[in-house]
């Protein structure tokens, strides 16, 4: 799901009064529109124009299309993909609207030479444009691998408009050049709600880590001999942020509450972890709808829940009987980030602080609460809320640094202490050491991870998954690590021991009931009448015997699973499904465009 921002960015142009004689009336600039010659004159013009780029960069608050999601009722792209529902005849993207963002960026860059003024300031805005062009093509590479590179506006008469794709290597180097220029020329100071040098370095590091690891694990693109160069860029960029950026992990000693504050605060301006953030507020007339993460169309997966360590630092999956622990048991003695990401029995909604929230098995049970506001003052019904949201945060920088060094085979305990262990220290979890043993569950999830640092690398991947959960990075991680087979697994929800009443609030009294159908409620027949009256009831079949959207994996017990996954098998085809096809309508118009890897 994309963030729906309820506001309109308005760029105002100042009308220019021009006086002239009648004889030169036909030579005058148009009075009702701004022309290139009039507008692109000063750095302030570049600032005004570049404000329009920011619509391309917004916060993310979900991990839809990944194994972090158990149920997604709106048919996400990857869900559709693994069921064989995507082809070149029905895929979206690549149309004129899709390329309009690139044209807007290149249009400004094409007119830079006519701008007069402070060259440092001009270079700053050139850096802003190249930052957004790098971001644009980063997304394109992730989607198609090979795409046409356009560094200037192409007219309808230019034959290059119908050229084929340029090689991934060439486009990736061009993105690297754009983001490097941005990092070297964008100003370091200014509001962190706008792109700064540090935001540019963060995007550079994110891209370099992605491209480096993608090349390392994806032999089908034949670039495995050139991955280290990108990992080195990721290390250098993050090292510069760590050394000179002045950012710190937000830590006041409140463990999970400090983690929560990053995603549900009214104001992030003073938070030194925020490299870039989105400013929302009722007084600004600007809101978001991140409150819809709770009880909307998706829930989080048991697979994600099982990934969180126990508070002693050991894997939850090494605990005897872990797989049949009840919902009211799985949060005990766990990494505090788990209860700040997945709804827990103690959760109280801001509109009803006295009554615990009752989970709904129709979504799986593990509803998302990360990004959910904790104050009713920050919410306006089902319309919007006014919490600020992170775009880039320092935690990701530390994770990139650690992963790039682990993938390079150079990571040390000192590196872990300066990166991963700062994140664990925030939530009062034991430090990660170089001597950690390989977790067999992680090893099975990421079977192609290898080398002397394998155990540490696996734990860094765990840390990245739990720290950055629901921030829109998980799908890209699965793709770049070439573990797409996890996407064909049908994700499950909480464990249900038997049909009947179930306590989900921790008070020992059944709150919900899972029953065969409205025609058979015998499983709750022996409950007290006052308990039965207050139960929230859910049925596996309706009164006519039709299956509902969920079932239990053992029939009358087991994990909450989803009927669609049972009835429509999921398959992930490698390497084809790591990419998307170009719409056939585009290849008909431009035969120079070629499909890749089986599309």
C-alpha positions in Angstrom: 0.0 0.0 0.0 1.3 3.4 -0.9 1.0 6.2 1.6 -2.0 8.4 0.8 -1.2 11.9 1.7 -4.1 14.2 2.0 -2.7 17.4 0.8 -1.9 19.3 -2.5 1.6 20.6 -3.0 1.1 24.1 -4.6 3.9 25.8 -6.4 3.2 29.5 -6.9 4.8 31.5 -9.7 5.1 35.2 -9.4 3.7 37.0 -12.4 6.3 39.3 -14.2 5.1 42.6 -15.4 6.6 43.5 -18.7 6.3 46.9 -20.4 7.0 47.4 -24.0 6.0 49.3 -27.1 3.3 48.1 -29.5 5.9 47.6 -32.2 7.5 44.7 -30.3 4.3 43.1 -29.1 4.9 39.9 -31.0 8.4 39.5 -29.6 7.2 39.8 -26.0 7.2 36.7 -23.7 3.7 35.3 -23.2 1.9 37.1 -20.4 -0.2 34.1 -19.2 2.4 31.4 -18.8 6.0 31.1 -17.6 8.5 30.3 -20.3 11.9 28.6 -19.9 13.7 31.8 -20.7 11.9 33.7 -18.0 11.7 31.1 -15.3 15.1 29.3 -15.0 17.1 32.4 -14.0 18.2 32.0 -10.4 18.7 29.4 -7.7 15.4 30.4 -6.2 13.7 29.3 -9.4 15.5 25.9 -9.1 14.2 25.6 -5.5 10.6 26.4 -6.6 10.8 23.9 -9.5 12.5 21.1 -7.5 9.8 21.2 -4.9 7.7 19.3 -7.3 10.1 16.3 -7.1 9.3 15.5 -3.5 6.1 13.6 -4.4 8.4 10.8 -5.5 9.7 10.3 -2.0 7.3 9.4 0.8 7.3 7.3 4.0 6.4 3.7 3.9 4.6 2.0 6.8 4.0 -1.6 5.5 5.7 -4.7 4.2 3.0 -5.8 1.8 4.3 -8.2 -0.9 6.7 -9.9 1.6 6.8 -12.8 4.0 6.2 -10.3 6.9 2.5 -10.3 5.9 0.1 -13.2 6.6 -3.0 -12.0 4.9 -3.5 -9.3 2.3 -7.1 -9.0 1.1 -6.4 -6.4 -1.6 -4.4 -8.8 -3.9 -0.9 -7.4 -3.7 1.3 -7.5 -6.8 3.5 -10.3 -5.5 0.5 -12.3 -4.3 -0.8 -12.0 -7.8 2.6 -12.9 -9.3 3.1 -16.2 -7.4 -0.4 -17.3 -8.4 0.5 -16.8 -12.1 -1.7 -13.7 -12.4 0.8 -11.3 -14.0 1.8 -11.3 -17.6 3.0 -8.7 -20.2 -0.6 -8.3 -21.2 -1.9 -7.1 -17.9 1.0 -5.7 -16.0 1.0 -2.0 -15.2 3.8 0.6 -15.4 6.0 1.9 -18.1 3.4 4.3 -19.6 3.7 8.0 -20.2 2.6 8.9 -16.7 5.2 6.5 -15.3 8.0 8.3 -17.2 6.7 11.8 -16.5 8.6 12.1 -13.2 11.9 11.5 -15.1 11.0 14.1 -17.7 10.3 16.6 -15.0 13.8 16.1 -13.5 15.6 16.1 -16.8 13.7 19.3 -17.9 15.3 21.2 -15.0 18.7 19.8 -15.7 18.4 20.7 -19.4 18.1 24.4 -18.3 20.8 24.6 -15.7 23.2 26.5 -17.9 21.0 29.5 -18.1 20.8 29.9 -14.3 22.9 32.7 -12.8 24.0 33.1 -9.2 25.9 31.4 -6.5 27.5 28.3 -8.1 27.5 26.3 -4.9 23.8 26.9 -4.5 23.2 26.0 -8.2 25.2 22.8 -7.6 23.0 22.1 -4.6 19.8 22.1 -6.7 21.5 20.1 -9.5 22.3 17.6 -6.7 18.6 17.6 -5.7 17.6 16.8 -9.2 20.2 14.1 -9.6 19.2 12.6 -6.2 15.6 12.2 -7.5 16.8 10.9 -10.9 18.9 8.3 -9.1 15.9 7.4 -7.0 13.8 7.1 -10.1 16.2 4.8 -11.9 16.9 2.8 -8.7 13.2 1.8 -8.7 13.4 1.0 -12.4 16.4 -1.2 -12.0 14.7 -3.1 -9.2 11.7 -3.7 -11.4 13.1 -4.4 -14.8 16.9 -4.8 -14.4 17.6 -3.4 -17.9 16.0 -0.1 -18.8 16.6 2.8 -21.3 18.8 5.5 -19.7 17.7 9.1 -20.5 19.8 11.9 -19.2 17.9 14.7 -21.0 14.4 15.4 -22.2 13.6 13.4 -25.4 11.3 15.1 -27.9 8.6 13.1 -29.8 10.8 13.5 -33.0 14.0 12.1 -31.4 14.7 8.5 -32.6 16.1 7.8 -29.1 12.6 7.8 -27.8 12.2 4.4 -29.3 15.6 2.9 -28.3 15.9 -0.3 -26.4 17.1 -1.0 -22.9 20.6 0.0 -21.9 22.6 -2.7 -20.0 22.0 -2.8 -16.2 25.7 -2.2 -15.6 25.6 1.1 -17.5 22.4 2.3 -15.8 23.6 1.3 -12.4 26.8 3.2 -12.9 24.8 6.2 -14.0 22.7 6.0 -10.8 25.9 5.7 -8.8 27.2 8.8 -10.5 24.0 10.7 -9.9 23.8 9.8 -6.2 27.5 10.4 -5.7 27.2 13.9 -7.2 24.1 14.5 -5.0 26.0 13.5 -1.8 29.0 15.7 -2.7 27.0 18.8 -3.6 23.7 18.9 -1.6 24.0 21.1 1.5 24.4 19.3 4.8 22.4 21.8 6.8 18.7 22.8 6.5 15.5 21.1 7.4 15.5 17.3 7.6 12.1 17.3 6.0 14.0 18.1 2.8 16.8 16.3 1.1 20.2 17.1 2.7 23.6 15.7 2.1 22.9 13.0 4.8 19.7 11.9 3.0 21.7 11.7 -0.2 24.4 9.6 1.4 21.8 7.3 2.9 20.1 6.7 -0.5 23.5 6.2 -2.0 24.3 3.6 0.6 20.9 1.9 0.2 21.4 1.7 -3.5 25.0 0.5 -3.3 24.1 -2.2 -0.8 21.2 -3.4 -3.0 23.2 -3.4 -6.2 26.3 -5.0 -4.5 24.4 -7.9 -2.9 22.1 -8.3 -5.9 25.2 -8.8 -8.1 26.8 -11.2 -5.6 23.8 -13.5 -5.4 22.2 -13.2 -8.9 24.4 -15.0 -11.3 21.8 -14.6 -14.1 22.8 -11.0 -14.7 26.5 -12.0 -15.1 27.9 -9.3 -12.9 29.1 -11.4 -9.9 32.7 -10.3 -10.5 31.8 -6.6 -9.9 29.8 -6.6 -6.6 32.5 -5.5 -4.2 32.8 -2.1 -5.7 29.3 -1.3 -4.7 29.7 -2.7 -1.2 32.7 -0.5 -0.7 30.6 2.5 -1.7 28.0 1.5 0.9 30.6 1.2 3.6 32.2 4.5 2.7 28.9 6.4 2.5 27.7 5.1 5.9 31.0 5.6 7.5 30.8 9.3 6.5 27.3 9.6 8.1 28.5 7.9 11.2 31.5 10.1 11.6 30.2 13.5 10.5 26.4 13.4 10.4 25.8 14.0 14.1 23.0 11.4 14.2 22.4 9.0 17.2 20.1 6.2 18.0 17.2 7.5 20.0 17.6 6.0 23.4 16.3 7.4 26.7 16.4 4.1 28.5 12.8 3.2 27.9 13.5 0.3 25.6 10.3 -0.5 23.6 8.8 3.0 24.3 11.8 4.6 22.7 11.4 2.4 19.6 7.6 3.2 19.5 8.3 6.9 19.6 10.0 6.8 16.2 6.7 5.8 14.5 3.9 7.3 16.5 5.1 10.8 17.6 3.4 14.1 16.9 6.8 15.7 16.2 10.1 14.2 15.1 11.9 17.5 14.7 14.1 17.0 17.8 14.8 13.3 17.2 18.4 12.9 16.3 17.8 9.5 14.6 15.8 11.1 11.8 17.9 11.7 8.7 14.8 12.7 6.8 11.2 12.7 8.0 7.7 13.7 6.8 6.1 16.5 8.8 2.4 16.1 9.4 0.1 18.1 11.6 -3.5 19.3 12.0 -2.3 22.9 12.1 -0.6 22.3 8.7 -3.6 20.7 7.2 -1.4 17.7 6.3 -2.1 14.2 7.5 -1.5 10.5 6.7 -3.4 7.3 7.1 -0.8 5.1 8.8 -3.5 4.3 11.5 -5.0 1.9 9.0 -2.3 -0.6 9.7 -4.4 -1.9 12.6 -7.4 -4.0 11.7 -7.6 -3.1 8.0 -6.6 -5.5 5.2 -3.5 -7.2 6.4 -1.9 -8.7 9.5 1.7 -9.7 10.2 2.9 -13.3 9.9 3.8 -15.9 12.4 7.1 -16.2 10.5 8.0 -12.6 11.4 6.8 -13.1 15.0 9.0 -16.2 15.4 12.1 -14.2 14.2 12.2 -12.0 17.3 14.8 -13.2 19.8 14.1 -14.0 23.5 15.4 -11.4 26.0 18.3 -13.7 26.8 19.5 -13.4 23.2 18.5 -16.9 22.2 16.2 -17.8 19.2 12.6 -18.2 20.1 12.5 -21.1 17.7 15.0 -23.0 19.9 12.4 -23.1 22.7 10.7 -26.5 23.2 7.1 -26.2 22.2 7.5 -22.8 20.7 5.3 -23.7 17.7 2.2 -24.3 19.9 2.4 -21.4 22.3 -0.8 -19.5 22.6 -1.2 -15.9 21.5 -1.1 -14.8 25.2 2.2 -16.6 25.7 4.4 -15.7 22.7 5.2 -12.2 23.8 6.6 -13.1 27.2 10.4 -12.7 27.5 10.8 -11.4 23.9 12.7 -8.6 22.2 10.6 -5.5 23.1 10.4 -4.5 19.5 8.0 -7.4 18.9 5.3 -5.9 21.2 5.8 -2.5 19.5 5.3 -4.0 16.0 2.7 -6.8 16.5 -0.4 -6.3 18.6 -0.1 -7.9 22.0 -2.5 -8.8 24.7 -1.7 -5.7 26.7 -2.5 -3.3 23.9 -5.0 -0.6 24.5 -6.3 1.6 21.7 -6.2 5.4 22.2 -10.0 5.6 22.0 -10.6 3.0 24.7 -7.8 2.9 27.2 -9.7 0.8 29.7 -10.6 -2.2 27.5 -8.0 -4.4 25.8 -8.2 -4.8 22.0 -9.6 -8.0 20.7 -7.7 -9.5 17.8 -9.5 -10.8 14.7 -8.5 -14.3 13.5 -10.0 -13.4 10.0 -6.7 -11.4 9.5 -4.5 -14.0 11.2 -4.4 -12.5 14.7 -1.0 -10.7 14.5 -2.3 -7.3 13.6 0.3 -4.5 13.0 0.6 -1.7 15.6 3.8 -0.2 14.5 2.9 3.3 13.2 -0.4 3.2 15.0 -1.0 6.5 16.9 -1.3 6.1 20.7 -3.1 9.4 21.3 -6.7 10.1 20.2 -5.6 13.7 19.7 -3.5 12.6 16.8 -6.4 10.9 15.0 -9.3 12.2 13.0 -11.6 9.3 12.8 -11.0 6.9 9.9 -9.9 9.8 7.7 -6.4 10.6 8.8 -3.9 11.1 11.6 -1.2 13.5 12.4 1.9 11.6 13.4 5.2 12.5 11.8 6.8 9.6 9.8 10.4 8.7 9.1 11.7 8.5 5.6 15.4 7.8 6.3 16.6 7.0 9.8 20.0 6.4 11.3 19.2 2.8 12.3 19.2 1.8 8.6 22.6 3.4 8.1 24.1 1.3 10.9 22.4 -1.9 9.4 23.8 -1.1 5.9 27.3 -0.6 7.3 27.2 -3.9 9.2 25.8 -5.9 6.4 28.1 -4.5 3.7 31.1 -5.4 5.9 29.8 -8.8 6.7 29.2 -9.5 2.9 32.7 -8.2 2.3 34.2 -10.6 4.9 35.7 -7.8 6.9 33.4 -7.3 9.8 34.8 -7.2 13.4 33.4 -7.1 16.9 34.2 -3.4 17.0 32.0 -2.9 13.9 29.1 -4.8 15.6 29.4 -2.7 18.7 29.2 0.5 16.6 26.2 -0.7 14.6 24.0 -3.7 15.5 24.7 -3.5 19.2 23.6 0.2 19.4 20.2 -1.0 18.1 20.0 -3.9 20.6 21.2 -1.6 23.4 18.2 0.7 22.7 15.8 -2.1 23.5 18.0 -3.6 26.2 18.8 -6.8 24.3 22.0 -8.7 24.6 24.8 -7.7 22.3 25.6 -9.7 19.2 29.1 -11.2 19.2 31.3 -12.6 16.5 31.2 -16.0 18.2 27.4 -16.4 17.7 26.3 -19.9 16.5 24.4 -20.5 13.3 20.7 -20.5 13.9 19.4 -23.4 11.8 16.1 -21.6 11.1 17.8 -18.6 9.7 20.1 -20.8 7.7 17.1 -22.6 6.1 15.6 -19.2 5.3 18.7 -17.9 3.6 20.4 -21.1 2.3 22.8 -19.2 0.0 24.5 -17.2 2.7 28.0 -18.5 3.1 31.5 -17.7 4.2 33.5 -17.3 7.4 31.0 -14.7 8.7 27.9 -16.7 7.9 26.5 -16.9 11.4 27.0 -13.1 12.0 25.6 -12.3 8.5 22.5 -14.3 9.3 22.0 -12.4 12.6 22.5 -9.1 10.8 19.7 -10.1 8.5 17.5 -11.0 11.5 18.3 -7.6 13.0 17.4 -5.8 9.8 14.1 -7.7 9.6 13.0 -6.9 13.1 14.4 -3.3 13.4 13.0 -2.2 10.0 9.8 -4.3 10.0 6.9 -2.6 8.2 9.1 0.1 6.7 8.9 -1.1 3.2 12.3 -2.8 2.8 11.6 -6.5 3.3 10.5 -7.3 -0.2 13.6 -5.7 -1.7 15.8 -7.6 0.8 14.3 -10.9 -0.2 14.9 -10.1 -3.9 18.5 -8.9 -3.5 19.5 -11.9 -1.4 17.9 -14.2 -4.0 15.6 -16.0 -1.5 12.4 -15.5 -3.5 11.2 -19.0 -2.7 10.0 -17.7 0.7 7.4 -15.7 -1.2 5.7 -18.9 -2.3 5.1 -20.0 1.2 1.6 -19.5 2.5 2.1 -17.3 5.6 0.2 -18.2 8.7 -1.2 -16.4 11.8 -1.5 -17.4 15.5 -1.9 -20.9 16.9 -5.4 -22.0 18.0 -5.4 -25.1 20.3 -9.1 -26.1 19.7 -12.5 -24.9 18.6 -14.3 -22.7 21.1 -13.5 -19.8 23.3 -10.0 -18.2 23.3 -8.5 -15.7 25.7 -6.6 -13.0 23.7 -6.3 -10.3 26.3 -4.5 -12.2 29.0 -7.2 -12.1 31.7 -8.0 -15.8 31.6 -11.5 -15.2 30.2 -12.4 -16.1 26.6 -12.8 -13.0 24.5 -13.3 -14.5 21.0 -14.5 -17.8 19.8 -13.6 -19.8 16.6 -16.4 -22.1 15.7 -17.3 -24.4 12.8 -20.4 -22.5 11.7 -23.3 -20.5 13.0 -25.2 -23.8 12.9 -22.9 -25.4 15.5 -21.8 -23.5 18.6 -21.4 -26.6 20.7 -17.8 -25.8 21.4 -18.9 -22.9 23.7 -22.0 -24.5 25.1 -20.4 -25.0 28.6 -19.2 -21.4 29.0 -21.0 -19.1 31.4 -23.8 -17.1 29.9 -22.2 -13.7 30.6 -19.0 -14.9 28.9 -20.9 -16.2 25.8 -22.8 -13.0 25.5 -19.5 -11.0 25.3 -17.7 -13.3 22.8 -16.7 -12.1 19.4 -17.5 -15.1 17.2 -15.8 -16.2 14.0 -16.8 -19.1 11.8 -14.9 -21.4 9.5 -18.0 -21.8 7.4 -21.2 -19.7 6.9 -24.6 -21.0 7.7 -24.8 -22.6 4.2 -21.6 -24.5 4.6 -19.5 -22.2 2.4 -15.8 -21.7 3.5 -14.9 -18.4 5.0 -11.6 -16.6 4.3 -9.6 -18.5 7.0 -9.2 -22.1 8.3 -7.1 -23.9 10.8 -4.3 -26.0 9.5 -5.3 -29.2 11.5 -9.0 -28.8 10.9 -10.2 -28.0 14.3 -6.9 -26.7 15.6 -3.6 -25.4 14.3 -2.5 -22.1 12.8 -4.8 -19.6 11.3 -4.3 -19.9 7.5 -6.2 -18.5 4.6 -8.5 -20.3 2.3 -7.3 -18.7 -0.8 -3.7 -19.9 -0.2 -5.1 -23.5 0.2 -7.2 -23.3 -2.9 -4.8 -21.4 -5.2 -1.2 -22.7 -5.0 1.7 -20.3 -5.0 4.9 -20.8 -7.0 8.0 -18.6 -7.3 9.8 -19.1 -10.6 13.5 -18.2 -10.5 14.9 -16.0 -11.9 11.9 -14.8 -13.8 9.9 -13.5 -10.8 12.7 -11.3 -9.6 11.7 -9.0 -12.5 8.6 -7.7 -14.1 7.6 -7.8 -17.8 7.3 -4.7 -19.9 3.7 -4.3 -21.0 3.1 -5.8 -24.4 1.5 -2.6 -25.5 4.9 -0.9 -25.1 6.8 -3.6 -26.9 4.4 -3.4 -29.8 5.0 0.4 -30.1 8.7 0.0 -29.6 10.0 -3.4 -30.7 13.5 -2.5 -29.5 12.3 -3.2 -26.0 13.0 -6.8 -25.1 11.6 -8.9 -22.3 14.1 -10.5 -19.9 14.5 -13.9 -18.1 11.5 -15.7 -19.5 9.0 -12.9 -19.7 
